[in-house]
């Protein structure tokens, strides 16, 4: 089992920045990749970014490319999401997720992930 705990959400004005953190504990050796998803009210959970645990390959959804950066600290079992140039449409609950069997076929699908954090609210005011 793996436990994930997110932190760093909050309220920020448009154009501002936030840095989310996700700390993992448990059987870390089983993790192949860690990612971030978000869910706005009345919408489905959508993929934001993912990073593979060993090689550090990163993938982003188009709407955040150039603004968000995902990174990891393997020694601390932590993944980060640096969010710059925030827009009101980025407002959502952001969830950290861990994947035991990363593939390029389904990394953007919530069903491809095995463990989830409780979520952290990000609100961007206009």
Helices and strands as residue ranges (DSSP letters): E 2-7, E 10-13, E 18-26, G 28-30, E 33-39, E 46-52, E 58-60, G 62-64, E 68-73, G 74-76, E 78-83, G 88-90, E 92-99, G 110-112, E 115-116, E 120-125
